[in-house]
Amino acid sequence: MNRPHKKSKTSINSDDSDPSLEKQVELALSSLGSELTQEYFRASEVTPTLVRKETRIADFLRAEHYDPENAAKRLARYWKTRKFLFGERWLLPMTLTGTGCLDANQIEILRSGFISVVNSPKGLLLINDFAFLPKGAVHAQLEVLFYFLTIYPCASTGLHVVRHGDRPAMTVSGLVKQVFDSVANTTKSIDVVRAYEEGREHLLDFLGYQQRRVSETNFQSTIGYIAADSVAGTLRILKEKGFDSSNLPVSLGGKLDRNYFDNWVRTRLSIEDIMSGAPIMRNHSLSASAAMECPSSGALLVVKPKTQRDKEALSLVRRPDETPAEFAKRKNAVYVRRNYHRQKLELMAAEGEVARCRVLNESLKLENQMLERLKQEASWWVQRLEGHMEPRPIISTSTGMLF
């Protein structure tokens, strides 16, 4: 195959599709072994619109420097890895709404903010801070990582922040490299950055060394290491490497705080066009295994149901050695399989909706109890001011009920 001159487009939203190159990728996919491509072709058969939307061939071409054969292999690996990570949910959309690939537990872990993304002068910046992970969570969280790498199919730079705080034991996993080798997101560089905390220098040096060695083993490449004897020194080194303080977390002397990530989540939900914001409310819905600290500014999210099913075209081509009757039989079989899988996926999505509505219902019950308590409290104060004194209601600290 002819290999065009390498292009240099790294923008997240760049449209550099080339129909001739994409056709070569499709031909290359047909020539690869079924062991590698069966997940891709099954996904294309069941949810072709999802495949075209979430895995644009142009993005995989860019990741492989516009080599059609390598782009085809990467694309096939993507769907194989996606099925391995998400199991039965692998053909659902890559969203954080609860009706996609990520389940409720994975979404809560994602919303802990242990991975955040920033558009910086160096391009897309992925910041990992495992100290944000909730207790009981494992170190890798490959499903969450896969989500970010899927929705940002571009070149990126990684920073691993090492600071004081509870964090899971670091683990070596060959799946980390497999994930990065299968997505359209390509990594330009990764650095481990040790935050400066007075009195904890030796502890953080050890954790930084450990994080660097684990990362080098997982990525099978050299990982940079940044450390200084002050916060200002750390920030100076990062600026010399091209980073801006507005794109760095507070722990490294930057300006990014928790509010930035909360706003990112709300924006992302808006982009996915499924959920919308509602009045501010406490979040009572988190399970113990995926608990995280909820910011007071967090908004309750409600579902906007779809009004109609997306129409998908059946893109089957008659094979050279296939008779019209054989082609019709194969096409009918594909229709049957697609309908079966679509119904199965819709059932899974509906189960997710039911679970979320139950959680929402419990949250509303608790909120209603709180409002009723405040109403009774306000009524008592009004009566007192008017001179009609009644015994002040006793409020249970455990249930919020009045006696």
VOPAGU-2260 file (C-alpha; in pm, 1 decimal, decimal comma):
REM VOPAGU-2260
SITE   aa  ch    i         X         Y         Z
SITE  MET   A    0       0,0       0,0       0,0
SITE  ASN   A    1     110,8     354,2     -69,4
SITE  ARG   A    2     195,2     550,8     240,2
SITE  PRO   A    3     123,7     924,7     205,0
SITE  HIS   A    4     346,5    1190,6     348,5
SITE  LYS   A    5     306,8    1226,7     724,0
SITE  LYS   A    6      67,7    1503,3     829,8
SITE  SER   A    7      94,6    1695,0    1154,0
SITE  LYS   A    8    -254,3    1756,0    1283,4
SITE  THR   A    9    -311,0    1715,7    1654,1
SITE  SER   A   10    -620,3    1925,6    1712,9
SITE  ILE   A   11    -895,0    1752,0    1904,6
SITE  ASN   A   12   -1161,8    1855,0    1655,2
SITE  SER   A   13    -960,6    1864,2    1334,4
SITE  ASP   A   14   -1132,6    1713,4    1030,0
SITE  ASP   A   15    -857,5    1564,2     815,1
SITE  SER   A   16   -1048,7    1272,9     665,2
SITE  ASP   A   17    -918,3    1132,8     337,2
SITE  PRO   A   18   -1169,2     902,6     160,8
SITE  SER   A   19    -900,5     719,5     -33,8
SITE  LEU   A   20    -695,8     646,4     277,4
SITE  GLU   A   21   -1004,0     543,0     471,8
SITE  LYS   A   22   -1091,9     301,3     193,0
SITE  GLN   A   23    -743,6     150,5     224,5
SITE  VAL   A   24    -801,9     104,0     597,6
SITE  GLU   A   25   -1128,4     -78,6     527,5
SITE  LEU   A   26    -951,9    -304,2     277,2
SITE  ALA   A   27    -674,0    -369,2     528,9
SITE  LEU   A   28    -932,4    -465,9     791,6
SITE  SER   A   29   -1076,5    -721,5     550,7
SITE  SER   A   30    -733,6    -876,2     501,1
SITE  LEU   A   31    -649,4    -907,9     872,3
SITE  GLY   A   32    -714,6   -1229,4    1063,1
SITE  SER   A   33   -1056,1   -1282,6    1220,7
SITE  GLU   A   34    -899,6   -1330,8    1564,0
SITE  LEU   A   35    -805,8    -962,8    1560,4
SITE  THR   A   36   -1101,9    -815,9    1371,6
SITE  GLN   A   37   -1405,3   -1013,5    1487,7
SITE  GLU   A   38   -1498,9    -758,1    1755,5
SITE  TYR   A   39   -1471,2    -470,0    1507,4
SITE  PHE   A   40   -1691,5    -639,2    1250,2
SITE  ARG   A   41   -1944,3    -744,8    1512,8
SITE  ALA   A   42   -1964,4    -385,6    1640,2
SITE  SER   A   43   -1999,5    -257,5    1281,4
SITE  GLU   A   44   -2277,1    -508,4    1223,9
SITE  VAL   A   45   -2475,6    -431,6    1539,9
SITE  THR   A   46   -2414,0     -57,4    1593,4
SITE  PRO   A   47   -2257,9      90,1    1276,6
SITE  THR   A   48   -2347,0     446,5    1374,8
SITE  LEU   A   49   -2167,6     406,8    1707,6
SITE  VAL   A   50   -1858,5     268,6    1533,9
SITE  ARG   A   51   -1845,5     558,7    1288,7
SITE  LYS   A   52   -1906,4     817,2    1560,2
SITE  GLU   A   53   -1670,9     696,8    1834,2
SITE  THR   A   54   -1391,0     546,7    1622,7
SITE  ARG   A   55   -1338,6     767,7    1320,5
SITE  ILE   A   56   -1097,4     607,0    1078,9
SITE  ALA   A   57    -933,5     947,9    1025,9
SITE  ASP   A   58    -833,9     959,1    1394,0
SITE  PHE   A   59    -669,0     617,7    1377,3
SITE  LEU   A   60    -487,8     714,0    1058,1
SITE  ARG   A   61    -347,2    1020,0    1232,0
SITE  ALA   A   62    -239,0     807,7    1529,0
SITE  GLU   A   63     -43,6     580,6    1293,6
SITE  HIS   A   64     108,4     859,8    1083,0
SITE  TYR   A   65    -136,3     785,2     799,5
SITE  ASP   A   66     -27,4     426,5     748,7
SITE  PRO   A   67    -351,7     244,3     648,0
SITE  GLU   A   68    -238,9    -102,9     753,6
SITE  ASN   A   69    -123,0       4,4    1099,5
SITE  ALA   A   70    -436,0     218,1    1141,4
SITE  ALA   A   71    -649,1     -88,2    1063,0
SITE  LYS   A   72    -463,9    -294,0    1324,3
SITE  ARG   A   73    -502,8     -21,2    1587,1
SITE  LEU   A   74    -874,2      13,6    1511,2
SITE  ALA   A   75    -926,6    -361,9    1540,6
SITE  ARG   A   76    -731,8    -367,9    1867,5
SITE  TYR   A   77    -952,5     -87,1    1998,6
SITE  TRP   A   78   -1273,1    -288,3    1968,4
SITE  LYS   A   79   -1109,3    -603,7    2100,8
SITE  THR   A   80    -984,1    -412,7    2406,7
SITE  ARG   A   81   -1319,3    -238,2    2451,4
SITE  LYS   A   82   -1501,2    -571,0    2467,0
SITE  PHE   A   83   -1243,8    -710,4    2710,7
SITE  LEU   A   84   -1277,5    -412,9    2946,8
SITE  PHE   A   85   -1653,1    -357,2    2940,5
SITE  GLY   A   86   -1793,0    -704,8    2882,0
SITE  GLU   A   87   -2164,0    -701,4    2797,9
SITE  ARG   A   88   -2171,0    -319,5    2795,1
SITE  TRP   A   89   -1906,3    -285,5    2522,8
SITE  LEU   A   90   -2153,8    -188,1    2247,3
SITE  LEU   A   91   -2318,2      86,4    2452,5
SITE  PRO   A   92   -2207,8     448,8    2394,0
SITE  MET   A   93   -1892,1     576,7    2561,2
SITE  THR   A   94   -2069,0     811,7    2802,2
SITE  LEU   A   95   -2074,1     884,4    3174,1
SITE  THR   A   96   -2453,7     891,5    3197,3
SITE  GLY   A   97   -2508,4     543,6    3341,2
SITE  THR   A   98   -2658,9     411,3    3018,3
SITE  GLY   A   99   -2328,1     364,2    2840,2
SITE  CYS   A  100   -2017,3     149,1    2871,5
SITE  LEU   A  101   -1932,6     282,2    3216,5
SITE  ASP   A  102   -2145,8     144,4    3497,1
SITE  ALA   A  103   -2253,6     343,0    3803,5
SITE  ASN   A  104   -1952,1     243,3    4012,2
SITE  GLN   A  105   -1704,5     337,7    3737,5
SITE  ILE   A  106   -1879,7     671,1    3687,1
SITE  GLU   A  107   -1847,2     758,4    4055,7
SITE  ILE   A  108   -1479,1     669,2    4042,0
SITE  LEU   A  109   -1437,4     888,4    3733,7
SITE  ARG   A  110   -1611,0    1173,8    3913,4
SITE  SER   A  111   -1360,3    1151,2    4196,1
SITE  GLY   A  112   -1135,9    1352,6    3963,2
SITE  PHE   A  113    -832,9    1124,1    3977,9
SITE  ILE   A  114    -797,7    1188,1    3604,3
SITE  SER   A  115    -859,7    1535,6    3466,9
SITE  VAL   A  116    -803,7    1679,6    3122,0
SITE  VAL   A  117    -693,7    2030,0    3026,8
SITE  ASN   A  118    -641,1    2201,8    2693,6
SITE  SER   A  119    -296,1    2354,4    2739,6
SITE  PRO   A  120     -34,6    2524,1    2517,8
SITE  LYS   A  121     124,3    2178,7    2487,4
SITE  GLY   A  122    -204,0    2034,8    2359,6
SITE  LEU   A  123    -424,9    1800,3    2556,8
SITE  LEU   A  124    -293,9    1742,2    2909,4
SITE  LEU   A  125    -399,6    1436,8    3112,8
SITE  ILE   A  126    -334,9    1480,0    3485,6
SITE  ASN   A  127    -340,0    1172,0    3710,0
SITE  ASP   A  128    -362,1    1208,9    4086,5
SITE  PHE   A  129    -430,1     871,4    4247,0
SITE  ALA   A  130    -473,6    1033,9    4589,2
SITE  PHE   A  131    -822,0    1135,4    4469,6
SITE  LEU   A  132    -929,8     773,7    4424,6
SITE  PRO   A  133   -1193,9     662,4    4677,4
SITE  LYS   A  134   -1095,9     406,0    4936,9
SITE  GLY   A  135   -1121,1      51,2    4811,0
SITE  ALA   A  136   -1060,8     144,6    4448,7
SITE  VAL   A  137    -783,1     -31,5    4261,3
SITE  HIS   A  138    -489,8     156,9    4115,2
SITE  ALA   A  139    -527,9     114,7    3739,1
SITE  GLN   A  140    -897,0     197,1    3666,6
SITE  LEU   A  141    -844,0     109,3    3300,5
SITE  GLU   A  142   -1211,5     149,5    3210,0
SITE  VAL   A  143   -1204,9     514,2    3318,8
SITE  LEU   A  144    -874,4     570,9    3139,9
SITE  PHE   A  145   -1018,6     410,3    2825,9
SITE  TYR   A  146   -1313,4     649,7    2842,1
SITE  PHE   A  147   -1090,5     957,9    2842,9
SITE  LEU   A  148    -865,9     824,0    2567,1
SITE  THR   A  149   -1171,5     747,2    2353,9
SITE  ILE   A  150   -1338,9    1086,6    2378,7
SITE  TYR   A  151   -1008,7    1266,7    2312,8
SITE  PRO   A  152    -860,7    1102,2    1999,9
SITE  CYS   A  153    -556,7    1327,8    1969,3
SITE  ALA   A  154    -196,7    1364,2    2083,4
SITE  SER   A  155    -165,2    1419,8    2457,6
SITE  THR   A  156      84,8    1479,8    2736,7
SITE  GLY   A  157      58,9    1303,5    3071,8
SITE  LEU   A  158     143,8    1414,3    3425,2
SITE  HIS   A  159     135,9    1179,5    3725,7
SITE  VAL   A  160     107,6    1388,7    4042,5
SITE  VAL   A  161     263,1    1238,8    4355,9
SITE  ARG   A  162     148,4    1402,5    4679,4
SITE  HIS   A  163      58,5    1304,3    5032,5
SITE  GLY   A  164    -273,5    1128,7    5079,8
SITE  ASP   A  165    -440,1     789,9    5082,7
SITE  ARG   A  166    -378,9     610,4    4756,8
SITE  PRO   A  167    -419,0     248,6    4645,9
SITE  ALA   A  168    -120,5      20,5    4611,5
SITE  MET   A  169      51,1      65,6    4276,2
SITE  THR   A  170      15,5    -229,2    4040,8
SITE  VAL   A  171     201,3    -345,8    3733,4
SITE  SER   A  172     -32,5    -431,9    3446,0
SITE  GLY   A  173      39,5    -516,2    3085,0
SITE  LEU   A  174    -310,2    -393,8    3001,7
SITE  VAL   A  175    -199,8     -31,2    3037,3
SITE  LYS   A  176      18,4     -50,8    2726,6
SITE  GLN   A  177    -250,4    -250,9    2548,3
SITE  VAL   A  178    -500,3      28,3    2613,2
SITE  PHE   A  179    -268,5     300,9    2484,9
SITE  ASP   A  180    -175,2      91,3    2179,8
SITE  SER   A  181    -540,3      47,3    2085,8
SITE  VAL   A  182    -683,9     399,5    2108,9
SITE  ALA   A  183    -654,3     690,8    1866,9
SITE  ASN   A  184    -504,7     905,6    2143,3
SITE  THR   A  185    -125,4     910,1    2120,6
SITE  THR   A  186     104,6    1006,5    2406,6
SITE  LYS   A  187     383,7    1255,6    2340,2
SITE  SER   A  188     541,3    1232,7    2684,5
SITE  ILE   A  189     467,3    1134,1    3044,4
SITE  ASP   A  190     625,1    1284,6    3355,4
SITE  VAL   A  191     594,9    1192,6    3721,1
SITE  VAL   A  192     582,2    1515,8    3923,4
SITE  ARG   A  193     656,8    1504,6    4294,3
SITE  ALA   A  194     469,2    1776,5    4480,5
SITE  TYR   A  195     664,5    1965,0    4746,9
SITE  GLU   A  196     532,0    1924,1    5101,0
SITE  GLU   A  197     757,2    2035,6    5385,2
SITE  GLY   A  198     848,8    1750,6    5617,3
SITE  ARG   A  199     736,5    1482,1    5373,2
SITE  GLU   A  200    1014,1    1509,7    5117,1
SITE  HIS   A  201    1158,3    1161,2    5177,2
SITE  LEU   A  202     816,8     993,3    5173,9
SITE  LEU   A  203     718,2    1165,6    4850,3
SITE  ASP   A  204    1058,9    1089,9    4696,0
SITE  PHE   A  205     997,2     721,4    4762,7
SITE  LEU   A  206     642,6     735,9    4624,7
SITE  GLY   A  207     767,7     926,7    4321,2
SITE  TYR   A  208    1039,1     669,7    4255,3
SITE  GLN   A  209     786,4     389,0    4293,1
SITE  GLN   A  210     536,3     560,2    4061,3
SITE  ARG   A  211     803,1     617,2    3798,4
SITE  ARG   A  212     920,4     255,3    3800,9
SITE  VAL   A  213     565,2     120,1    3784,2
SITE  SER   A  214     480,2     358,8    3499,1
SITE  GLU   A  215     792,1     265,7    3303,9
SITE  THR   A  216     703,6    -101,4    3340,5
SITE  ASN   A  217     342,3     -46,2    3238,9
SITE  PHE   A  218     421,6     176,9    2941,7
SITE  GLN   A  219     749,0       0,9    2852,0
SITE  SER   A  220     908,1     339,1    2787,0
SITE  THR   A  221    1108,4     605,7    2967,7
SITE  ILE   A  222     912,3     826,0    3207,4
SITE  GLY   A  223    1035,8    1169,9    3312,6
SITE  TYR   A  224    1068,6    1274,7    3676,4
SITE  ILE   A  225    1024,8    1628,1    3812,5
SITE  ALA   A  226    1099,1    1731,7    4171,4
SITE  ALA   A  227    1221,2    2045,8    4348,1
SITE  ASP   A  228    1284,8    2175,4    4699,6
SITE  SER   A  229     988,1    2416,3    4691,9
SITE  VAL   A  230     650,9    2464,6    4527,3
SITE  ALA   A  231     792,4    2759,2    4333,5
SITE  GLY   A  232    1082,3    2543,3    4216,2
SITE  THR   A  233     846,6    2272,4    4094,0
SITE  LEU   A  234     637,3    2527,4    3908,2
SITE  ARG   A  235     948,2    2683,2    3752,9
SITE  ILE   A  236    1063,0    2347,1    3612,5
SITE  LEU   A  237     718,4    2278,1    3471,1
SITE  LYS   A  238     709,8    2620,8    3306,1
SITE  GLU   A  239    1050,8    2553,8    3151,9
SITE  LYS   A  240     902,1    2239,0    3000,3
SITE  GLY   A  241     622,9    2442,5    2841,5
SITE  PHE   A  242     344,5    2408,2    3099,4
SITE  ASP   A  243     135,1    2703,7    3215,0
SITE  SER   A  244      30,7    2755,5    3577,0
SITE  SER   A  245    -332,5    2797,9    3470,1
SITE  ASN   A  246    -327,6    2436,4    3345,5
SITE  LEU   A  247    -166,7    2282,2    3653,8
SITE  PRO   A  248    -322,9    2165,3    3983,1
SITE  VAL   A  249    -290,6    2363,9    4303,3
SITE  SER   A  250     -68,6    2092,9    4455,0
SITE  LEU   A  251     196,5    2180,7    4194,8
SITE  GLY   A  252     163,0    2557,0    4234,2
SITE  GLY   A  253     -97,8    2592,5    3961,1
SITE  LYS   A  254    -451,0    2728,1    3958,9
SITE  LEU   A  255    -666,1    2424,5    3880,7
SITE  ASP   A  256    -892,9    2325,7    4169,0
SITE  ARG   A  257   -1186,1    2092,6    4222,8
SITE  ASN   A  258   -1432,0    2338,9    4069,1
SITE  TYR   A  259   -1258,6    2304,2    3733,0
SITE  PHE   A  260   -1323,9    1930,8    3721,3
SITE  ASP   A  261   -1684,4    1967,8    3838,9
SITE  ASN   A  262   -1743,5    2217,1    3557,8
SITE  TRP   A  263   -1580,2    1977,2    3312,5
SITE  VAL   A  264   -1821,6    1700,8    3417,5
SITE  ARG   A  265   -2122,5    1927,1    3368,1
SITE  THR   A  266   -1992,7    2040,3    3030,9
SITE  ARG   A  267   -1925,9    1683,6    2924,6
SITE  LEU   A  268   -2278,1    1577,1    3019,5
SITE  SER   A  269   -2411,0    1867,9    2817,0
SITE  ILE   A  270   -2201,7    1758,5    2518,4
SITE  GLU   A  271   -2338,1    1407,6    2546,0
SITE  ASP   A  272   -2683,3    1570,0    2529,2
SITE  ILE   A  273   -2850,8    1325,6    2762,4
SITE  MET   A  274   -2849,6    1494,2    3101,5
SITE  SER   A  275   -2907,9    1851,0    3209,2
SITE  GLY   A  276   -2853,7    2045,1    3528,3
SITE  ALA   A  277   -3116,2    2080,2    3800,8
SITE  PRO   A  278   -3125,8    2275,1    4127,7
SITE  ILE   A  279   -2836,6    2222,7    4365,0
SITE  MET   A  280   -2894,3    1928,1    4596,4
SITE  ARG   A  281   -2703,5    1696,8    4823,6
SITE  ASN   A  282   -2594,9    1370,6    4665,8
SITE  HIS   A  283   -2709,2    1085,5    4891,2
SITE  SER   A  284   -2674,2     819,6    4624,5
SITE  LEU   A  285   -2312,5     708,6    4646,1
SITE  SER   A  286   -2241,8     352,6    4744,0
SITE  ALA   A  287   -1982,5     282,6    5012,1
SITE  SER   A  288   -1754,1     108,2    4765,6
SITE  ALA   A  289   -1740,1     408,1    4535,6
SITE  ALA   A  290   -1781,1     692,6    4782,1
SITE  MET   A  291   -1623,1    1026,6    4706,4
SITE  GLU   A  292   -1640,2    1370,2    4857,5
SITE  CYS   A  293   -1918,7    1563,4    4687,3
SITE  PRO   A  294   -1864,1    1937,2    4635,9
SITE  SER   A  295   -2136,4    2161,9    4769,9
SITE  SER   A  296   -2178,9    2312,2    4425,1
SITE  GLY   A  297   -2258,1    1980,2    4258,4
SITE  ALA   A  298   -2582,5    1973,9    4063,0
SITE  LEU   A  299   -2834,1    1693,9    4056,9
SITE  LEU   A  300   -2866,7    1557,0    3705,9
SITE  VAL   A  301   -3190,0    1444,2    3546,7
SITE  VAL   A  302   -3247,8    1240,2    3233,7
SITE  LYS   A  303   -3370,5    1377,8    2902,9
SITE  PRO   A  304   -3510,3    1069,9    2724,5
SITE  LYS   A  305   -3453,4    1016,9    2356,7
SITE  THR   A  306   -3759,4    1076,6    2142,6
SITE  GLN   A  307   -3677,8     827,3    1871,6
SITE  ARG   A  308   -3435,9     551,8    1787,2
SITE  ASP   A  309   -3140,8     641,6    1569,5
SITE  LYS   A  310   -3175,3     508,5    1219,1
SITE  GLU   A  311   -2879,8     306,8    1100,8
SITE  ALA   A  312   -2802,5     197,3     749,7
SITE  LEU   A  313   -2704,1    -161,2     689,3
SITE  SER   A  314   -2367,5    -136,1     513,9
SITE  LEU   A  315   -2326,0    -480,9     359,3
SITE  VAL   A  316   -2154,2    -539,6      28,8
SITE  ARG   A  317   -2207,7    -845,2    -183,9
SITE  ARG   A  318   -1896,4   -1058,1    -200,6
SITE  PRO   A  319   -1749,7   -1147,8    -543,3
SITE  ASP   A  320   -1814,7   -1521,1    -498,4
SITE  GLU   A  321   -2160,7   -1476,3    -344,8
SITE  THR   A  322   -2487,2   -1545,4    -528,2
SITE  PRO   A  323   -2785,1   -1310,5    -486,6
SITE  ALA   A  324   -2962,8   -1573,7    -276,5
SITE  GLU   A  325   -2660,0   -1621,8     -50,2
SITE  PHE   A  326   -2622,0   -1245,9     -11,1
SITE  ALA   A  327   -2990,6   -1206,7      79,6
SITE  LYS   A  328   -2960,1   -1488,3     334,0
SITE  ARG   A  329   -2652,2   -1332,6     492,3
SITE  LYS   A  330   -2816,8    -990,1     503,0
SITE  ASN   A  331   -3126,9   -1129,4     673,8
SITE  ALA   A  332   -2906,8   -1305,8     929,7
SITE  VAL   A  333   -2730,7    -977,1    1001,0
SITE  TYR   A  334   -3067,3    -803,6    1052,1
SITE  VAL   A  335   -3172,6   -1071,0    1300,0
SITE  ARG   A  336   -2847,6   -1045,8    1497,3
SITE  ARG   A  337   -2862,2    -667,6    1496,7
SITE  ASN   A  338   -3218,4    -660,3    1628,0
SITE  TYR   A  339   -3130,5    -911,2    1897,9
SITE  HIS   A  340   -2827,8    -715,7    2015,7
SITE  ARG   A  341   -3012,7    -383,7    1992,2
SITE  GLN   A  342   -3291,9    -514,3    2213,9
SITE  LYS   A  343   -3034,8    -650,0    2457,6
SITE  LEU   A  344   -2852,1    -317,0    2468,3
SITE  GLU   A  345   -3176,6    -124,8    2513,4
SITE  LEU   A  346   -3267,6    -353,6    2802,7
SITE  MET   A  347   -2929,7    -290,6    2967,5
SITE  ALA   A  348   -2971,8      83,9    2920,0
SITE  ALA   A  349   -3323,2      66,4    3066,8
SITE  GLU   A  350   -3193,6    -124,2    3369,1
SITE  GLY   A  351   -2939,6     153,0    3418,5
SITE  GLU   A  352   -3219,0     412,2    3399,6
SITE  VAL   A  353   -3422,7     219,8    3658,3
SITE  ALA   A  354   -3127,1     197,4    3896,1
SITE  ARG   A  355   -3056,0     568,9    3861,8
SITE  CYS   A  356   -3422,5     659,2    3912,3
SITE  ARG   A  357   -3431,5     451,7    4230,7
SITE  VAL   A  358   -3125,6     634,2    4358,2
SITE  LEU   A  359   -3282,8     965,4    4259,3
SITE  ASN   A  360   -3603,7     869,7    4439,9
SITE  GLU   A  361   -3414,4     795,8    4762,0
SITE  SER   A  362   -3230,8    1125,7    4728,9
SITE  LEU   A  363   -3558,3    1312,3    4684,5
SITE  LYS   A  364   -3707,9    1139,7    4988,9
SITE  LEU   A  365   -3415,9    1252,6    5203,7
SITE  GLU   A  366   -3438,2    1601,6    5060,0
SITE  ASN   A  367   -3810,5    1609,6    5131,3
SITE  GLN   A  368   -3746,6    1512,5    5494,1
SITE  MET   A  369   -3495,6    1793,0    5525,6
SITE  LEU   A  370   -3738,5    2046,8    5376,2
SITE  GLU   A  371   -4018,2    1927,0    5605,0
SITE  ARG   A  372   -3788,3    1969,6    5903,6
SITE  LEU   A  373   -3698,2    2323,8    5795,1
SITE  LYS   A  374   -4065,2    2402,6    5740,4
SITE  GLN   A  375   -4153,1    2293,6    6095,0
SITE  GLU   A  376   -3858,2    2487,0    6233,3
SITE  ALA   A  377   -3963,9    2802,3    6048,1
SITE  SER   A  378   -4323,7    2761,1    6164,9
SITE  TRP   A  379   -4210,0    2739,5    6527,5
SITE  TRP   A  380   -4008,9    3062,3    6496,0
SITE  VAL   A  381   -4304,5    3242,6    6336,5
SITE  GLN   A  382   -4532,1    3136,3    6621,3
SITE  ARG   A  383   -4275,4    3247,4    6875,5
SITE  LEU   A  384   -4243,5    3590,1    6715,9
SITE  GLU   A  385   -4622,8    3624,2    6712,3
SITE  GLY   A  386   -4642,1    3529,7    7079,5
SITE  HIS   A  387   -4808,3    3191,2    7030,5
SITE  MET   A  388   -4549,5    2972,6    7196,2
SITE  GLU   A  389   -4560,2    2597,1    7145,6
SITE  PRO   A  390   -4305,5    2333,2    7245,4
SITE  ARG   A  391   -4014,6    2345,5    7007,5
SITE  PRO   A  392   -4006,1    2034,9    6785,6
SITE  ILE   A  393   -3739,3    1781,6    6868,7
SITE  ILE   A  394   -3545,8    1674,3    6561,4
SITE  SER   A  395   -3388,9    1332,2    6542,3
SITE  THR   A  396   -3023,9    1363,8    6444,1
SITE  SER   A  397   -3027,4    1019,3    6284,9
SITE  THR   A  398   -3345,4    1037,5    6074,2
SITE  GLY   A  399   -3429,8    1407,3    6059,9
SITE  MET   A  400   -3785,9    1327,2    6176,0
SITE  LEU   A  401   -3983,6    1551,6    6411,3
SITE  PHE   A  402   -4131,0    1450,2    6749,9
